[in-house]
Amino acid sequence: MIQSSSTISASKARASFYTLIDQVATNLKRFTITRRGEAQVVMMHPDEVASWDETMEILANKKLVVEIMKSESERKAGKVVTEKKLFKELGISPKDLK
């Protein structure tokens, strides 16, 4: 999920709160809201928050991280199977998945 991010002051955020909500909800925009020049909060879409939560769950699982790293090194070494070859080995057709 790619979105645009902007930094605005708390006073500007207060003045245009509903507009910010609309931009976050419809355009997947993200806002960092500052107070006295320092970032205080980030306003973002709930789907993006859920994505971050899922990422944090994955990274908290050491076994899963090891498996991901192993898979990535195998991919870089060219130890991959094409989709076409996999389907052939499993004896299925892409039509079977529909």
N, C-alpha and C positions, 0 to 999 in steps of 0.2 A: 504494500500500500504506500504509494508515494503521494505526499501532500506538500503544500506550501507552508512555510513557517514565517511568522512575523513576531516582532517584539514590540509591545506597546505598554505605555504607562497605565497604572491602575486607574488614574483619573480618566484617561481616554477610554479604557475598557468599561468603566462604570457608565460613561456617557453613551456608549454604543453597545451595551451588553446584548441586546436582542439581535442586533446585526451580527455580532460575533457568533452568537449561537447559530444563526442561520448559515453563516459561512462555514462553521465547523460541521454542521449537520449535512449540508448539501454539497460543499466543495472540498470536504476533507482537509480543510485548512487547520493549522495548529497555531496557537498564540501563546507566547511567553509573556506573562504579565509581570511588570516590574513595579517596585515601590522604592522611591529614592534612588533610582538607577540600578537596583539589584533585582535579579530574577527572583520571584516569589512563588509563582505557580505557572502551570502549563494547562491550557484549555485544549482538549483534543477529543476526537470522536470516540465513542465507547468501543467500536470495533478495533481501533488502534490500541486502546488500553488492553483489551482482551488479547490481542496479538502479543503485546509486551508481556502480559502475565504468562501466556503459554511459553514464550521464549525463556522466561525466568524459571519456569517449572522444568523445562528441558535442561537448562544449564545447571540446575540444582541436583540433577540426577547424574552422578559421576559415571555410572556404567553406560548410560546413554551417550554422554559426551565422548567417552572412549570409543564407543561404536561409531559415532559420527566421524570422529577423527580418523579411525581406521578406514571407514568407507571413503572418505575424502582422499586419503593417500592412495587407496586402490584405484580410485577414479583417475587421479593424476598419473598413475603408473599405467593407465590404459586397460586396466582389468575391468572392462565393462561389457555388458551384453546389450545389443541393440534390441529395440522393441520387437522388430520383425523376427529376430532369432529367438527371443524369449517366447513369443507366441508359437513359433514352430516347435520349440522344445516342449512346450506345454500342450501342444496339440489343439490350440484354440485359434479362432479367427477373430479379428477385431469386431466383426459383426456379432459374435457371441456376447460381446460386452454391452450391447445396446439393449 
